[in-house]
Amino acid sequence: MSEQTFELKGNLFTLSVLHLFSVDLAQLRKELDEKISQAPKFFQGAPIVVNLAQVQEESIDFLILKDSLSALQLNPVGICNGSEQQQLDAKEAKLSVLNYSQDVQKPKSASTEVVEKEVYLPPQVIQSTVRSGQQIYAKGRDLIVLGAVSHGAEVIADGNIHIYGTLRGRAIAGASGAQEAAIYCQQLKAELVSINGSYWLSESLQGEFWEQPAQITQRNESLEITALVKG
């Protein structure tokens, strides 16, 4: 008897969703290039689903769209919320058509909760500053950094991220799909923050809580920043 050559399992992968508001693909490529240049390592090879909800009445050249995303080192996976004709055209361009819902959550059974408690992992604690060029990944747990996160450094956790110093680099929480994950830092000066696939770059963070103690959470597939300590 021959040995088994594969095993097929269901799993959950975080996909970035590109919400398309215009079918001007040349302008899209220009603006995306500018955005990606701010954090190229974060976006390199990122699987992208294009949400067409806002352009359902438009005709789109999906071959050009696909080539434009690939040229930026993104990985175009498919489209969602397109018209019937758009779905047909996307399939012709070898793009998948996916169902997309903002409110789908998988209920937890009692047995699932017991298993989660049994495999609980304590947080990973970094006793020093995370230097430029370093990447720390806390798999299946929270990450606590007792120092700062420097420019060009990256901290990733499947759970929450706690930074007791200044966050200047990139922080990615909920990396395996945890919507309830959060990022906490004593001073927010980040290049990028991301939770469960939603992300903001530095320019979007420079508001009321910039250079202040802050907590970042995800709400309705967007990020929300509030004060770390509320008076």
Secondary structure, DSSP 8 states (H G I E B T S, - for coil): ---------------EEEE-----HHHHHHHHHHHHTTSHHHHTT-EEEEE-GGGTTS---HHHHHHHHHHTT-EEEEEES--HHHHHHHHHTT-EEE---SS------HHHHHHHHHT----EEE-S-B-TT-EEEETTS-EEESS-B-TT-EEEESS-EEEEEEE-SEEEESTTS-TT--EEEEEE--SEEEETTEEEEHHHH-STTTTS-EEEEEETTEEEEEESS--
